[in-house]
């Protein structure tokens, strides 16, 4: 009788998803999730006004994020299910908490990530390639107009829909190709930076920025002056411990995501192996951090660093509306583009930037893929319409869950592109809301050995303890403290550095609406299922089927 009742709690007895990914695929996905070429340099460029050294900020934040990796690797080993945060929180903290935090952090806020991915698409793919190809007006149209940004968002949604719809097995092949091809492009950029000199760079910038993008002669010195007027300050190293901690709430926009694939581990072979889970994510974090430091040191040697920071300051000072004076360099200071300026052969320039664009294409699917599994898991629990949990039989893809990401994302992209309601000021909300979700998961990890002792003791992580305390709880406490620091900095923002907290009413209103939408959805479906005779409290006491 109990077995029969349990089998009717979920949409069906099995999810229909298959374990088609290896641990290597999960590692590549984690590396793309903390993508140095897209997210990394995008957020570094916006940190120009901070005074904490970038290199020590990367190292210190990476140390804290390793405890995040331990926490998630352990939870995956205990419950390797599609849906990740939603499944763990709903089973340990309760259905209401799990649904509201996970749905807001993995579904609703990801709509805001689409215009950010689109912005990076035009900066590192369309504009550089078009400029090198001689299509100057089209290149500048993409980078300087809201229509250009919105078009990139539309193209992004179309491309990613195809990526994900073909299934996990094909997506793994695509990301492998992009990863290794992108590595070749990165190696070439490193070689250019190694053999280049500040004199060669300055000459290349004057020649290519003028020819490709219509910059005025003297662009190098004009950029230095505009950057100084914009308040460029970011040092490569040093800055003091206090300044480093003030820079961390910015840099985590880039490196807080080695666990981005945690919602997919129901489809990863060997996911119950804690060590493999840990090293898959930790290796991505460590390798990316080392690459970031190496590239920053090479930039400092060749551009040099002072020019790079001032070029970023000039660009963002104008983009954010702090000045009406357009930057002397009319495109975003993309390090790979600046590096190929030292080469006079346009074919070589085009090939290198094309290879580097694979970093964006391999990464682009992360905007929807992880989220579809959270939506699917909620629907499988009957917290959304059963139709959302349907799987396309050939590709094993939750198509309707994908549509719930794509359509709202286009609306949010339009608001962002034309800056309706000052929507661009909400950029860092994309990180804050997910950090709140991670906080819920960290607390669930701390409580797991005590709330679910049978499940914990039977798991492969039960043997890992520090002074008799479960490792998962220790790591969870440290990660919780780190997240609490980040959330305090963002929300209260005593130094007025981040612009998304209590001092920005639009930001607080936007996030409040998202959480209320999630709460309303939860209450509606809990009531609806109760009328059908399904007790959602019992659903959330059961570990979902595979």
C-alpha positions in Angstrom: 0.0 0.0 0.0 2.8 2.4 0.9 4.7 1.6 -2.3 1.6 2.2 -4.4 0.9 5.5 -2.7 4.6 6.5 -3.2 4.5 5.7 -6.9 1.6 8.1 -7.4 3.3 11.1 -5.8 5.5 11.9 -8.9 4.4 12.3 -12.5 5.7 8.9 -13.3 7.9 6.2 -11.9 11.1 7.3 -13.8 12.2 10.7 -15.0 13.0 9.5 -18.5 16.4 11.3 -18.4 19.5 9.2 -19.0 23.1 9.4 -17.7 24.7 10.4 -21.0 27.5 12.6 -19.6 30.9 11.5 -18.3 32.8 13.3 -15.5 35.0 14.9 -18.3 31.9 16.4 -19.8 30.9 17.8 -16.4 34.4 19.2 -16.0 34.2 21.0 -19.4 30.8 22.3 -18.5 32.2 23.6 -15.1 35.1 25.3 -17.0 32.7 27.0 -19.4 30.5 28.1 -16.5 33.3 30.1 -15.0 34.4 31.2 -18.5 37.4 33.4 -18.3 37.1 34.8 -21.9 33.4 35.8 -21.5 32.4 36.3 -17.9 36.0 36.8 -16.6 37.2 39.7 -18.7 33.6 41.1 -18.9 33.5 41.6 -15.1 37.2 42.5 -14.7 36.6 45.4 -17.1 33.8 46.7 -14.9 36.0 46.6 -11.8 38.1 49.5 -13.0 37.2 51.8 -10.0 38.1 49.3 -7.3 41.4 49.4 -5.4 41.9 45.7 -4.4 44.5 43.9 -6.5 42.9 41.7 -9.1 45.3 38.8 -8.6 45.0 38.4 -4.8 41.2 38.9 -5.2 41.1 36.0 -7.6 43.1 33.8 -5.2 41.3 34.7 -2.0 37.8 34.3 -3.6 38.9 31.0 -5.1 39.9 29.6 -1.7 36.4 30.4 -0.4 34.7 28.9 -3.5 36.6 25.6 -2.9 34.3 25.2 0.1 31.3 25.7 -2.2 32.8 22.9 -4.4 33.1 20.5 -1.4 29.5 21.3 -0.3 28.0 20.6 -3.8 30.2 17.6 -4.5 29.0 16.0 -1.3 25.3 16.8 -1.9 25.6 15.3 -5.4 27.1 12.2 -4.1 24.2 11.8 -1.6 21.4 12.7 -4.0 22.6 12.7 -7.7 19.3 14.0 -9.1 18.4 16.4 -11.9 17.2 19.6 -10.3 20.1 19.9 -7.8 19.4 22.8 -5.5 15.6 22.3 -5.7 15.7 18.6 -4.8 18.2 19.1 -1.9 16.4 22.1 -0.4 12.9 20.7 -0.8 13.9 17.4 0.9 15.9 18.9 3.7 14.4 22.4 4.4 10.9 21.8 3.1 9.0 22.1 -0.2 8.1 25.8 0.2 11.6 27.0 0.9 13.1 24.7 -1.8 10.7 25.8 -4.5 10.8 29.5 -3.8 14.6 29.7 -3.6 15.4 27.4 -6.4 12.8 28.6 -8.9 13.7 32.2 -8.3 17.4 31.5 -8.5 17.5 29.0 -11.4 14.4 30.0 -13.4 13.3 33.6 -13.1 16.6 35.3 -12.6 18.2 33.5 -15.5 15.9 35.5 -17.8 18.2 38.5 -16.8 21.3 36.5 -17.8 20.2 36.4 -21.5 20.9 40.0 -22.3 24.3 39.7 -20.5 25.2 36.7 -22.7 23.9 38.7 -25.6 26.1 41.6 -24.7 29.1 39.4 -24.6 28.2 37.8 -27.9 28.4 41.2 -29.7 31.6 42.2 -27.9 33.7 39.1 -28.5 32.2 37.6 -31.6 30.1 39.9 -33.9 31.9 43.2 -33.5 35.5 42.0 -33.7 34.9 39.6 -36.7 32.9 42.2 -38.6 35.5 44.9 -38.0 38.3 42.7 -39.1 36.3 41.7 -42.2 35.9 45.4 -43.1 32.2 45.8 -42.2 32.9 48.8 -39.9 29.4 50.3 -39.9 27.7 46.9 -39.1 30.3 46.1 -36.4 29.6 49.5 -34.7 25.8 49.0 -35.1 26.0 45.8 -33.1 28.0 47.4 -30.3 26.5 50.8 -30.1 22.7 50.4 -30.6 20.0 48.7 -28.5 18.7 47.1 -31.7 22.0 45.4 -32.1 22.0 44.1 -28.5 18.4 42.8 -28.9 19.2 41.0 -32.1 22.1 39.2 -30.4 19.7 38.1 -27.7 17.2 36.8 -30.2 20.0 34.9 -32.0 21.3 33.6 -28.7 17.9 32.2 -27.8 17.5 30.5 -31.2 20.9 29.0 -31.1 20.7 27.7 -27.5 17.2 26.3 -28.1 18.7 24.1 -30.8 21.7 23.2 -28.7 19.6 22.0 -25.8 16.8 20.4 -27.9 19.3 18.0 -29.6 20.0 16.4 -26.2 22.7 16.1 -23.7 24.8 13.6 -25.8 25.0 16.0 -28.7 25.5 19.0 -26.5 28.5 17.3 -24.9 30.0 16.8 -28.4 29.5 20.5 -29.2 31.1 21.7 -26.0 34.1 19.4 -26.4 34.7 20.8 -29.9 34.3 24.4 -28.6 36.6 23.7 -25.6 39.5 22.3 -27.5 39.1 24.8 -30.4 38.9 27.7 -27.9 42.0 26.4 -26.2 43.9 26.6 -29.5 42.7 30.2 -29.9 43.8 31.1 -26.4 47.2 29.5 -26.9 47.7 31.8 -30.0 46.6 34.9 -28.0 49.1 33.9 -25.3 51.9 33.6 -27.9 51.0 37.1 -29.3 51.2 38.5 -25.8 54.5 36.8 -25.1 56.3 38.0 -28.3 54.6 41.4 -28.4 56.0 44.6 -26.8 54.3 47.7 -25.6 55.7 49.6 -28.6 54.3 47.0 -31.0 50.9 47.1 -29.3 50.7 50.9 -29.4 51.5 50.9 -33.1 49.0 48.1 -33.8 46.3 49.8 -31.9 46.8 53.1 -33.7 46.8 51.2 -37.1 44.0 48.7 -36.6 41.5 50.6 -34.3 41.6 53.4 -36.9 41.2 51.2 -39.9 38.7 48.7 -38.5 36.5 50.8 -36.2 37.0 54.4 -37.1 39.0 55.5 -34.1 40.8 58.8 -34.4 44.6 59.0 -34.6 46.2 59.3 -31.2 43.7 56.7 -29.8 46.3 55.4 -27.3 47.0 58.6 -25.5 43.3 59.7 -25.7 42.3 56.5 -24.1 44.8 57.0 -21.2 43.4 60.5 -20.6 39.7 59.4 -20.8 40.4 56.5 -18.4 42.1 58.7 -15.9 39.2 61.1 -16.0 36.8 58.1 -15.4 38.7 57.2 -12.2 40.6 54.1 -13.3 42.2 52.6 -10.2 42.2 48.7 -10.3 45.7 47.5 -9.5 47.0 44.1 -10.7 48.3 43.3 -7.2 48.3 44.8 -3.7 45.6 47.1 -2.5 45.3 45.8 1.1 43.1 43.1 2.6 40.1 45.4 3.1 40.2 46.5 -0.6 40.5 42.9 -1.7 37.4 41.9 0.2 35.5 44.9 -1.3 36.5 43.7 -4.8 35.3 40.1 -4.1 31.6 40.8 -4.5 32.4 41.9 -8.0 34.8 39.2 -9.0 32.3 36.4 -8.0 30.1 37.4 -10.9 32.7 35.4 -12.8 34.0 32.6 -10.5 31.1 31.7 -8.2 29.8 29.1 -10.7 31.9 25.9 -10.8 28.8 24.2 -9.5 26.6 25.5 -12.3 26.2 21.9 -13.6 25.0 20.6 -10.2 21.4 20.5 -11.5 22.5 18.1 -14.3 24.2 15.4 -12.2 21.2 13.1 -12.6 22.5 12.7 -16.1 26.2 12.2 -15.3 27.7 8.8 -14.9 29.6 8.1 -11.7 27.9 11.0 -9.8 27.9 9.1 -6.5 31.7 9.4 -6.4 32.4 12.4 -4.1 36.1 12.7 -5.1 35.4 12.7 -8.8 32.6 15.3 -8.3 35.0 17.5 -6.3 37.9 17.3 -8.7 35.7 17.9 -11.7 34.5 21.2 -10.3 37.7 22.1 -8.3 39.9 21.5 -11.4 37.8 23.9 -13.4 38.1 26.6 -10.7 41.9 26.1 -10.2 42.8 25.9 -13.9 40.6 29.0 -14.8 42.1 31.0 -11.9 45.7 30.2 -13.0 44.8 31.1 -16.6 43.3 34.4 -15.4 46.4 35.3 -13.5 48.7 34.3 -16.4 46.7 36.4 -18.9 46.5 39.4 -16.6 50.3 39.2 -16.1 50.8 39.0 -19.9 48.5 42.0 -20.4 50.4 44.0 -17.9 53.6 43.1 -19.7 52.4 44.0 -23.2 49.6 46.5 -23.3 50.4 47.4 -20.4 48.0 47.1 -17.4 47.6 50.9 -16.9 46.3 51.2 -20.5 44.0 48.2 -20.2 42.3 49.4 -17.0 42.0 52.9 -18.4 40.5 51.6 -21.6 37.9 49.7 -19.6 37.2 52.8 -17.5 36.6 55.0 -20.5 34.3 52.4 -22.1 32.1 51.7 -19.0 32.1 55.3 -17.8 30.3 56.2 -21.1 28.2 53.1 -21.3 26.8 53.6 -17.8 26.0 57.2 -18.6 28.5 58.9 -16.3 29.8 61.0 -19.2 28.5 62.0 -22.6 32.0 61.8 -24.0 32.3 58.7 -26.2 35.4 56.6 -25.5 38.3 57.1 -28.0 38.3 53.3 -28.6 34.8 52.8 -29.9 34.6 49.1 -29.0 34.9 47.2 -25.8 38.6 46.5 -24.9 38.5 42.8 -25.6 41.9 41.5 -24.7 42.0 39.0 -27.6 41.2 41.7 -30.1 43.8 44.0 -28.7 46.4 41.2 -28.9 45.7 40.5 -32.6 46.1 44.2 -33.4 49.8 43.5 -33.2 49.4 41.2 -36.3 48.9 43.0 -39.6 47.5 40.0 -41.5 43.7 40.3 -41.4 43.3 36.6 -42.2 45.3 35.6 -39.2 43.4 38.1 -37.0 40.1 36.7 -38.2 41.1 33.1 -37.6 42.3 33.8 -34.1 39.2 35.7 -33.1 37.0 33.0 -34.7 38.8 30.4 -32.6 38.4 32.5 -29.5 34.6 32.9 -30.2 34.3 29.2 -29.5 34.6 30.1 -25.8 31.3 32.0 -26.2 29.6 29.2 -28.3 30.6 26.5 -25.9 29.5 28.5 -22.9 26.2 29.8 -24.4 24.1 26.7 -23.6 24.7 27.2 -19.8 22.2 30.1 -19.9 19.3 27.6 -20.2 20.5 24.0 -19.8 20.9 23.9 -16.0 17.7 25.8 -15.5 15.6 23.4 -17.6 16.5 20.6 -15.1 15.2 22.6 -12.1 12.0 23.4 -13.9 11.7 19.8 -14.9 12.3 18.5 -11.3 9.6 20.8 -10.0 7.2 19.6 -12.6 8.1 16.0 -11.9 7.2 16.7 -8.3 3.8 18.0 -9.6 4.7 21.6 -8.5 4.1 22.7 -12.1 1.9 21.3 -14.8 2.7 17.7 -15.8 3.2 18.8 -19.4 6.4 20.6 -18.3 7.9 17.3 -17.2 7.4 15.7 -20.5 10.6 14.4 -22.2 11.1 14.4 -26.0 11.6 10.6 -26.5 14.4 10.8 -29.1 16.7 13.4 -27.4 15.5 13.0 -23.8 15.1 16.7 -23.5 12.4 18.5 -21.4 11.2 20.7 -24.3 8.4 22.5 -22.5 10.8 23.4 -19.6 13.1 24.9 -22.2 10.2 27.1 -23.6 9.6 28.5 -20.1 13.1 29.9 -20.3 13.2 31.2 -23.8 10.0 33.2 -24.1 10.2 35.3 -20.9 13.9 35.9 -21.7 13.1 37.7 -24.9 10.9 40.1 -23.0 13.5 40.8 -20.3 16.1 41.3 -23.1 14.0 44.0 -24.7 13.7 45.8 -21.3 17.5 45.5 -20.9 18.4 46.5 -24.5 16.4 49.7 -24.4 17.1 50.2 -20.7 13.4 50.5 -19.7 13.0 51.3 -16.0 16.8 51.7 -15.9 16.9 47.9 -16.3 20.7 47.8 -17.0 21.3 48.9 -13.4 20.0 45.5 -12.3 22.9 43.5 -13.8 24.4 42.3 -10.6 21.0 41.1 -9.4 21.7 38.2 -11.6 24.4 37.1 -9.1 22.7 38.2 -5.9 19.6 36.1 -6.4 21.5 32.9 -7.3 23.7 33.5 -4.2 20.5 33.5 -2.1 19.7 30.1 -3.7 23.2 28.8 -2.9 22.7 30.0 0.7 19.7 27.8 1.0 21.7 24.9 -0.3 24.6 25.6 2.0 22.2 25.5 5.0 20.7 22.3 3.7 24.1 20.7 3.5 24.9 21.7 7.1 21.7 20.1 8.3 21.7 17.0 6.1 23.5 14.7 8.5 21.0 15.7 11.3 17.8 16.0 9.4 18.3 12.9 7.2 20.7 10.7 9.2 19.7 7.5 7.5 20.3 8.9 4.1 23.6 10.5 5.2 25.0 7.4 7.0 24.2 5.2 3.9 26.0 7.7 1.6 29.6 7.6 0.4 30.4 10.9 2.2 29.6 9.6 5.7 33.2 8.7 6.3 34.5 12.2 5.7 34.7 14.1 9.0 36.7 16.8 10.7 37.1 16.4 14.5 34.0 14.2 14.4 31.9 16.7 12.5 30.7 15.8 9.0 32.9 17.4 6.3 29.7 18.5 4.5 28.6 20.5 7.5 32.0 22.1 8.0 32.2 23.1 4.4 28.6 24.3 4.5 29.3 26.6 7.4 32.3 28.2 5.8 30.5 28.7 2.5 27.5 30.1 4.3 29.7 32.7 6.0 31.2 33.7 2.6 27.7 34.1 1.1 26.5 36.1 4.1 29.4 38.5 3.5 28.6 38.8 -0.2 24.9 39.4 0.5 25.6 42.0 3.2 28.0 43.8 0.8 25.4 43.8 -2.1 22.3 44.6 -0.1 23.6 47.2 2.4 26.5 48.4 0.3 28.0 50.9 2.8 30.7 51.9 0.3 28.1 52.4 -2.5 30.1 50.2 -4.8 27.6 47.7 -6.3 24.4 49.6 -6.9 21.9 46.7 -6.5 20.9 47.0 -2.8 18.7 49.2 -0.6 20.0 52.3 -2.4 18.5 51.1 -5.7 14.7 50.8 -5.3 14.3 49.3 -8.8 16.6 46.5 -7.9 14.8 45.7 -4.6 11.4 45.9 -6.3 12.6 43.6 -9.2 13.9 40.9 -6.9 10.8 41.2 -4.6 8.5 40.7 -7.6 10.5 37.5 -8.6 10.3 36.0 -5.1 6.5 36.9 -4.8 5.9 35.2 -8.2 7.7 32.1 -7.0 5.8 32.1 -3.7 2.5 32.6 -5.5 3.2 29.7 -7.9 4.1 27.4 -5.0 0.9 28.3 -3.0 -1.3 27.9 -6.1 0.0 24.4 -7.0 0.1 23.2 -3.4 -3.6 24.1 -3.1 -4.4 22.7 -6.6 -2.7 19.4 -5.9 -4.5 19.1 -2.5 -7.8 19.4 -4.3 -6.6 16.5 -6.5 -5.9 14.5 -3.4 -2.1 14.8 -3.5 -0.3 16.0 -0.4 2.8 17.9 -1.5 4.3 17.6 1.9 4.6 13.8 1.3 6.0 14.4 -2.1 8.8 16.4 -0.6 9.6 13.7 1.9 10.4 11.2 -0.8 13.6 11.1 -2.8 12.6 11.6 -6.5 13.0 8.7 -8.9 15.7 8.6 -11.5 
